[in-house]
């Protein structure tokens, strides 16, 4: 199965932080015990992962980068 994007404007780095949405939706919709956390194909095909506009993604990514940098600085001191 090929995943296609409705909106091509997204930052891969941004997706790393919100990857939990995909995992959570998978767990909520999974059935059976053979392959856990993988929902049926008909449900997978209709997954919608909401993403904010590109400018907002950039702002969120910059904010997270700043916070992680500050956190690293606190560890050193």
C-alpha positions as CSV (number, residue, x, y, z in Angstrom):
1,X,0.0,0.0,0.0
2,X,1.3,3.4,-0.9
3,X,0.7,6.4,1.3
4,X,-0.2,9.6,-0.5
5,X,-0.3,13.1,0.9
6,X,-3.2,15.4,0.5
7,X,-1.1,18.4,1.1
8,X,2.5,18.2,0.0
9,X,3.6,21.1,2.3
10,X,5.1,19.6,5.4
11,X,8.4,19.6,7.1
12,X,9.9,16.0,7.7
13,X,11.5,17.2,10.9
14,X,8.1,18.4,12.1
15,X,6.6,14.9,11.5
16,X,9.1,13.3,13.9
17,X,7.6,15.2,16.8
18,X,4.0,14.2,15.9
19,X,4.6,10.7,14.8
20,X,2.8,9.6,18.0
21,X,-0.5,10.6,16.3
22,X,0.0,7.9,13.7
23,X,0.9,5.3,16.4
24,X,-2.1,6.3,18.5
25,X,-4.6,6.1,15.7
26,X,-3.1,2.7,14.7
27,X,-3.5,1.4,18.2
28,X,-7.1,2.7,18.5
29,X,-8.1,1.0,15.3
30,X,-6.1,-2.2,15.4
31,X,-7.8,-5.6,15.7
32,X,-6.6,-9.1,16.2
33,X,-3.5,-10.4,17.7
34,X,-1.3,-11.6,14.8
35,X,0.2,-8.2,13.9
36,X,-0.5,-5.8,16.7
37,X,-1.0,-2.1,16.1
38,X,-1.8,-2.5,12.4
39,X,-5.4,-1.6,11.6
40,X,-7.3,-3.2,8.7
41,X,-6.5,-1.9,5.3
42,X,-9.8,-0.2,4.8
43,X,-9.2,1.9,7.9
44,X,-5.6,2.6,7.0
45,X,-6.6,4.0,3.7
46,X,-8.8,6.6,5.4
47,X,-6.4,7.8,8.0
48,X,-6.2,11.5,8.2
49,X,-3.4,13.2,10.1
50,X,-4.1,16.9,10.5
51,X,-1.1,19.2,9.9
52,X,-1.0,22.9,10.5
53,X,-0.1,25.3,7.7
54,X,3.6,25.3,6.7
55,X,4.4,28.6,8.4
56,X,3.0,27.2,11.7
57,X,5.0,24.0,11.2
58,X,8.1,26.2,10.8
59,X,7.3,28.2,14.0
60,X,6.7,25.0,16.0
61,X,9.9,23.4,14.7
62,X,12.0,26.5,15.6
63,X,10.4,26.7,19.0
64,X,11.1,23.0,19.7
65,X,14.7,23.4,18.5
66,X,15.2,26.4,20.8
67,X,13.7,24.5,23.8
68,X,15.9,21.4,23.1
69,X,19.0,23.6,22.8
70,X,18.1,25.3,26.2
71,X,17.6,21.8,27.7
72,X,21.0,20.7,26.5
73,X,22.6,23.8,28.0
74,X,21.0,23.0,31.4
75,X,22.5,19.6,31.4
76,X,26.0,20.9,30.8
77,X,25.8,23.4,33.6
